[in-house]
């Protein structure tokens, strides 16, 4: 990978007071790649994602994060987003009282960057077009997840970070989301995906990192991970 392209995380450590949550994690997400971060509960996955994308006074962070050659660690959250990074958080965090279209419009930034606009989001998620005047709080869980992704795309990111996008969703909805993520990959978007369901993640990604107790303990292609019974048994319960 050209280290001037995509997301590059080097030796990132995160602690809350004296309690370590992530220890020396490194990973790359090249342009047009989908990379998964998987592992058991409390492995440090969400702490790692939050440290990459959101500045917080409650965390102590060491290491470096670059997006397309621009260093973003230590910068305010808004500056990280302006540099081309965007998080689709666990829990979605949409504006419940706004309509679908209002949620999308309020997020719109720099359409000339990658040309994400309402038309393209509605093309990716036709269900949102059907519900464009519906308040977000009345949507189903799957529709809210589509809206959260669509809202992130309206910021025209270079790299999209998704935290548990399939959580609590029906299999048929998950299939549609995975098809949408595959289209984003084809269009050259870099995607870092945290997913509790390892079998599901391996169907889509180019590369996978396994986390346990705050550390990346194994990194491989999906094919290599499927063939490694020891790692699957020790860290993933499969």
N, C-alpha and C positions, 0 to 999 in steps of 0.2 A: 504493500500500500504506500502511496505517496503521502507522507505525513503532513502535507499541506492540505490534504483533502479529507473531509469527513470529520468524525469525532475521535479525538485521541485523549485518553485518560491515562495518566502516569502516576503510579505509586500513591494513589489517593487514600488518605486515612481520615476517618471521621470519629469524633468522640463527643459525648454529651457530658460536660464536666470531666470527671475522671473515668467515665465509663466508655470504653472503646466500642464502636459499632461497626467500623470498617477498618481493615488493616492492610495497607499497601496494595490496593486493587489497581490493576492496569488492564485496559482493553482498548481496542480500535473498532470503529465502525466506518468502513470506507464508503465513499459515495455510491449510492445504489445498493448497498448491502442491508440485510436485516440480520441483526445479531441479537441473540437471546441471553438473558441472565436468569438462570433458574436455580432452584435450591429449596430447602425446607423453610418453614416459617421461622422468623427471627434470624435468618441467615445474614441480614444486612443489606438485602437487595434494595428496598425502598430508601434506606438511609443513603446508599450510594447514589441513587437517582436524584434524590433531593439535593445532595451536595453538589452534583453536577449542574443542576438547573436553577436552584433557588438559594440565594444568600440568606443566612439566618444567624442572628446574634446568639442563639442557643447552642450552636454547634461550633466545634473547633475543627478546622479542615486543613490538612497538609497535602502536598502533591500538586499536580497541575492538570488543567483541562483546556484543550484547544478545539476550536471548531474552524475548519478550513484555514488552519495556520494562525488564527487569532486566539490569544490566551484569554480565557474568560473567568477562571477561578479568581475569587476575591473581588470580583466586580459585582455591582448591584444586580438584582434579578432582572430589571428592565434592560440593563446593558447586555446581559446574557441573551435575552430574547432578541434584542436588536442585532446581535452578532449572528443570529440564525438558528438558535436552539429554542425548542418549545417542548414543554411537558404536557402530556395528557394524563392527569393525575388519577390515582385510585380514588374512586368516589365521584369522579367526573367534574364536580364543582361548576356546573352550568348555572345560569341565572334563572331560577325557577319561575319568576313572575313575568319574564320577557317571553315573547314568541320565539319560535325557531329562527325566523329571519332576523329578528332583533338581536338574538344571541350571536348570529353570524356577522351581522353588520358591525356590531360594536367591537369585534375583534379584528376587523379588516386593517391590514397594514401593507404598504409597498406592493401593490399588485404587479408592478413591472418586474419584480424580482424573480418570481416563478409563475406569475400570472394565475395564482389561485384567486378565484372570485366566486360569487354566488352560483353562477352557471356551472362551473366545474365541480363545486361541492355537491350541488343537486344532481349532477350527472353521476358522480361517484356513489351518492346515497339517494336514490329516487324517493325513498320513503320520506326523507326530510322535505323534499319538494311538495309532496302530498300534504304535509303537515306544516307548511311554512308559516301559517297564521295561527297555529295552535301554541298555547303556552307550554313552556318546557316542562313544568311540573306535572302536566297531564300525559306526558309521553311514557311509553313503556321503558323498561330498563335498557333494552337493546337500542331503542330509538335515542335515548339519552346518551348512550355511548357513541352512537353515530354523530350526534350533535357535538359532543366533546371533541371528537376527532376532526369534524368539519370546522369547528371554531379554531382549533389549533392550525389547521391548514390555511385559514383565512389570514393568518399572520405571515404567510409565505416563508416557512422555515427552510433551512438547509438540512437540519437534523431534527427528527421527531423522536421523543422519548415517551414510551407508553408504559404505564404501571398497571398491570393486571387488567388488560382490556376485556378479557373474557369472563371476569368474575361475576358469578350469579346469573349468567345468561344461558338461555336454552341452546341446545346444539345447532338448531337450524339458524339461529341468529349469529352464533359464533362462526358458522360456515360463511355467512355473508360478510362478516367483518374480516375474516381471513382472506377472502377474495378481494376485498377492498385494499387491504394492506399489500397484497401481492401486486395490485395495479400501481400502488404508490412506489413500490420497489422498481417496477418496470419503468416508471417515469423518472428514476434517478434519485429518489429521496433516501437519505440515510435514516435508518430506524433502529433504535435500541429498545428492545422489548423485554420487560419483566413479566414472566408468566409462571404461575404456580403449577399449571398442568404441563409437565415436561413433554408428554407424548404429543400434545397439541402443538406446542412450540416447535418441536422438531420437524413438523410437516412443512414449515414455512421458511425457516431461517437458513442462512449461509454458514453461520458459525455460532457456537454456544459456549458460554462460560458457566461453570457450576460454582455457586457460593455456599460456604458453610462457616458458621461462627465468625463472620466478618471478613473472610478471606476468599479469594478466587482459588479454588483447589484443583480445578481441572478445566482445560480449554481445548476444544476440538471441533471438528466438523460434526454434523448430525450423524453421519454414517459411522464415524469413529466412536461416538458416544453410544450409539445403539449396540455396537459390538463389544463394549466394555462392561461386562456384567458386574465387576467389582464396584465401579463407580456408581452404576445404576442402583445397586443394592445398598451401598453404604450411605449414599447421599440423597437418592431420589425415591427410594422405596419401590422400585420397579425392576 
